[in-house]
C-alpha cells in the first residue's frame, strides 16, 4: 500500500504550525517562562500536539512499508531503519516520543525546566523531521 503523500503533508503543516508557536515561546527568558503558568501550559500542550503530528506521520509511513510498530519510540526507530529519516534523528525523536508519554501520562513528574530545555534545544529535531520526511515523499513521487 502506498504512502498517502497528501495526508503526510497535511500532518507536516500541522507540525510546522506547532513548531512555530513553540519557537515563539522559546524566545522568552527562562525566568519569565517559569513564572507564567499559562505559558508553561501552552508550551506543554503544543509539545504534545507537535509530537503527536510527528507520530501520526511516522505511524502512517511505517504501517505502509512494514509491520506497524508497537510503541511510538519504535516507530521513529523504524523510520531510521527504513532510511526515511537519519538514524541519529530517529533516536532523538524516539526519546521525544517517550517525553510525550510522560507529558500525557505522568505530567506531574515533568519539571518546567526540562520543558524549557526542550524548547530551547530540541525543536530543530522536529524541523529536521519535516525536512527529511518531505524529501522522502518527494523522492518517492507519492
C-alpha distance (Angstrom), angle and dihedral (degrees) to the residues before:
residue distance angle dihedral
X1 . . .
X2 3.81 . .
X3 3.77 126.5 .
X4 3.82 110.4 -102.9
X5 3.81 99.6 -124.8
X6 3.79 93.0 -171.7
X7 3.80 92.1 55.0
X8 3.80 91.7 46.1
X9 3.80 92.6 49.5
X10 3.84 92.0 48.9
X11 3.80 90.7 53.0
X12 3.81 90.6 46.8
X13 3.82 89.9 53.8
X14 3.82 89.0 51.8
X15 3.79 88.6 49.2
X16 3.81 92.2 50.2
X17 3.81 90.6 50.8
X18 3.80 91.3 52.3
X19 3.82 91.2 46.3
X20 3.79 90.6 51.5
X21 3.80 91.4 53.0
X22 3.80 90.6 46.4
X23 3.79 90.5 50.6
X24 3.81 89.5 54.5
X25 3.80 89.8 53.2
X26 3.81 91.4 45.9
X27 3.80 89.7 62.2
X28 3.80 90.4 69.5
X29 3.77 118.6 100.7
X30 3.79 111.1 -102.5
X31 3.82 93.9 -114.0
X32 3.79 92.3 51.3
X33 3.80 90.1 48.9
X34 3.80 92.0 49.3
X35 3.81 92.7 47.9
X36 3.81 97.7 48.9
X37 3.82 110.2 76.9
X38 3.81 94.2 -173.0
X39 3.80 91.3 51.9
X40 3.81 91.7 48.6
X41 3.80 90.5 49.2
X42 3.80 91.6 47.7
X43 3.80 90.2 50.6
X44 3.80 92.1 50.9
X45 3.79 92.5 47.9
X46 3.81 92.7 47.7
X47 3.81 90.5 48.0
X48 3.79 88.8 53.9
X49 3.81 92.5 48.4
X50 3.81 92.7 45.9
X51 3.79 93.6 49.3
X52 3.82 90.5 43.6
X53 3.81 90.3 54.4
X54 3.81 90.0 50.8
X55 3.81 90.4 47.5
X56 3.80 90.6 50.3
X57 3.81 90.5 54.1
X58 3.77 90.8 44.7
X59 3.79 94.7 50.1
X60 3.79 92.4 47.6
X61 3.80 95.0 51.1
X62 3.78 96.4 41.7
X63 3.81 92.7 46.7
X64 3.82 88.9 54.3
X65 3.80 94.9 48.2
X66 3.79 104.4 36.7
X67 3.79 144.4 -15.8
X68 3.81 110.5 -37.3
X69 3.81 113.5 -103.5
X70 3.78 122.1 -110.8
X71 3.82 95.4 -137.8
X72 3.79 136.9 32.0
X73 3.80 90.7 -119.0
X74 3.79 90.8 52.0
X75 3.80 89.4 51.6
X76 3.80 93.0 61.0
X77 3.79 91.5 44.6
X78 3.82 88.2 52.9
X79 3.82 90.5 53.0
X80 3.79 87.6 54.5
X81 3.80 92.5 49.1
X82 3.81 90.6 48.9
X83 3.81 91.5 51.7
X84 3.80 93.8 -118.1
X85 3.82 90.2 121.6
X86 3.79 131.2 9.3
X87 3.78 117.0 -84.5
X88 3.80 93.4 -121.4
X89 3.78 91.1 53.6
X90 3.81 90.0 46.0
X91 3.81 90.4 55.4
X92 3.81 93.0 49.0
X93 3.81 92.0 47.5
X94 3.81 90.1 48.8
X95 3.81 86.8 58.6
X96 3.80 89.9 47.1
X97 3.83 89.4 53.1
X98 3.80 88.8 54.3
X99 3.80 89.2 49.9
X100 3.83 88.8 51.6
X101 3.80 89.4 54.2
X102 3.78 89.9 53.0
X103 3.81 91.7 48.0
X104 3.79 90.3 53.0
X105 3.80 102.0 36.9
X106 3.81 106.2 21.7
X107 3.79 100.5 27.4
X108 3.80 93.5 147.1
X109 3.81 89.7 63.9
X110 3.82 95.0 55.8
X111 3.76 114.5 99.1
X112 3.77 117.4 -140.1
X113 3.81 88.0 -133.9
X114 3.82 89.0 61.0
X115 3.81 90.8 50.9
X116 3.80 89.4 51.7
X117 3.82 90.7 49.6
X118 3.79 90.6 53.8
X119 3.80 90.8 48.4
X120 3.78 92.7 51.8
X121 3.82 99.5 37.4
X122 3.79 113.4 23.6
X123 3.80 109.4 40.7
X124 3.78 90.3 91.9
X125 3.82 88.0 67.1
X126 3.80 88.7 62.4
X127 3.82 91.2 47.4
X128 3.80 89.3 49.5
X129 3.81 89.5 50.4
X130 3.81 89.1 55.8
X131 3.82 91.3 50.0
X132 3.79 95.7 45.9
X133 3.80 95.4 45.8
X134 3.82 91.0 45.8
X135 3.81 89.5 52.0
X136 3.81 90.2 48.4
X137 3.82 92.5 51.6
X138 3.82 91.3 46.6
X139 3.83 92.2 49.2
X140 3.78 91.1 52.2
X141 3.78 92.3 46.3
X142 3.79 91.9 -134.9
